């Protein structure tokens, strides 16, 4: 899977330009803090995006493994059914089925139990990775909203927007931390 693209990159650049402009004019020192927090939020967004992509990739790999195991499970079932059918035909003809075939049927059924367990475990792991991806994708989105609101704060020169952006970042950080620690 591909890394989640950051559509707020141009906003981030605009914030840094605004901070540089404010610093050179000696005005609005809070703009520098907006720029610094936005840079930190952008880094967290990038890290979260990478982790979301990792979980997406792992979910796909585990699901492919589960699919392979289910195909193997079905192949064992088909082989077993063929051996059972051969045994029925031999019995109908008045002959005894080969004891090796009878043993192979038992062996195949036993193997199918293990194959099924492995397929189900891989599917479960795939689902866990998908859940992790979903949580981290939400976090990335909230980080990006935070960056956009920071840009609005600089454009309209209102600190309230900066505090709102910090709230979005805190909410995004909550999702990030819960997924990383959970």
N, C-alpha and C positions, 0 to 999 in steps of 0.2 A: 504494500500500500504506500501511497505517497504521503509525504509530510503535509500537515494542514497548513495551507497558505495563509499568510498574515496580511489581510487587506488594509490594515491600519498603518502600514509602513510609511506612507506619505504623510499621514497625520503626525506620526512620531517625528518625522523630519521637520514638519512645520512647528512643532512644539519646541524643538531644539533651536530653530531659527529665532523664534519669539523670545526664548530665554537669552540667547546671545544678544539680540537687539536690546532687550530690557537691561541686561548687564552693562552693555556699552553706554546706555543712556543713564544708568544709575537709578532707574525707576523700578517700581514693582519687584522687589526682591522675592516676593512669593512666587513669581513666575519661574525663578530658578528652582525653587522647591517642587513646583509642578513638573518641570522638566526632569529633575532627578527622580522623582517618584514614578514618572511615566517611563523613564528608562528602566527602572527596576521592574515595573509591571510588564514591560515589553520582554525583558529577559525571562520572567516567570511564564509569560505566554508562550515563548519559544520552547522552553523546557517542557511545559505541559503539552504543547503540540507534538513534540517528539515522543513523549510517553504515550499519548493517545494513538499515534501512528504505530508504536511498538505493540500496544494491546490489540489493535486492529489486525496487524500482521500475524501475531500469535494466534488470534482467534481463527484466522483463515487456515493457518498451518494445522492447528488442532482439528479443525473441521475436516480438512482433507485427510488427515490420519484416521479420523472416525469413519469417513466414507470408505477408505481403503479397507478398514477392518470389517465394515458391514459387507463389502463385496466379498471378502475372504470368507466371512460367515456364511453367505449365500452359496459360495462355491462348495464349501464343505457340506452344506445341506443338499445341494444337487448331487454331489458324489454319493452321499449317503442314500438318497432316494434311488439312484441308479442301482446301487448294490442291493437295496431292499427289493426293487423290481426284479432284478436278476434272480434273487432268492425265491421270489414268488413264482417266476416262470419255471425255475428248476423244480420246485415242489409240485407245480401243476403237471410237469412231465414225469413225476414220480421219482425224482432224484433229490439227493440231499445237497443243500447249499454248502459251499466251501467254508470250512471253519475260519479260514483267514478272512473271508468276506464278513462273516458274523463279527469277528474281533475288530475288523476295520470299521464297521458300523458303530460299535460301542466307542471306539477310539475317536471317531469323527464327532459323535454327539458330545463327548467329554471336551474335545477341543473347542467345539462351538460355544460351550459355556464360558470358557476363558476368553475366546475372541469377543463374545458379546460383552463381557465385563470390561474389556479393554476399550471397545468402541464406545460404550456408555461413559466411561471415564474421560475419554478424549472429548466427547460431546459436552460433558459437564465443564471441563476445563475451557473449552471454546466459549461457552456461555459466560463463564466468569470473566474471560478476557474481553468479551463484547460489552459486558456491564462496565468494566473498567474504562473501556474506550468511550462509552457514552458519558460517563461521569467526567472524564478528562476533557472531552469535546465541549461539554457545557462550561467547564472551567475556562477553556480557551476563549469561548465566546464571551463570557463575562469579562475576562481580562481585556479583550479587544473593545468591548463596549466602554470599559473604564478608560482606555487610551483615547477613544473618540470623545468622551465627555471631558477629559483633560484638555483636549484640543479646543473644545467649545469654551472651556473656562478661560483659556488664554485669549481666544478670539473676542469674547464678550467682556473679558476682564472682571469676572465674577468668581469670588472664592467659593461660593456655595456650590458651583458646578464641580470644582476641584474636590470638595468634600464628598459630593455624590459619587464622583469617580473613585475616590478611595473606598467608599462603601461597596461599590461593585467589585473592586479589587479584593476587598476583604472577603466578600461572598465567594469569589472565584478561588481565593486561597483556601477557604474552608473546604470546598470540593476537592481541590488538589491535595490538601493534607489528609483528608479522610480517605482518599483513594490510595495514597502512598503508604499511609500507616495501616490501612485496613487490609 
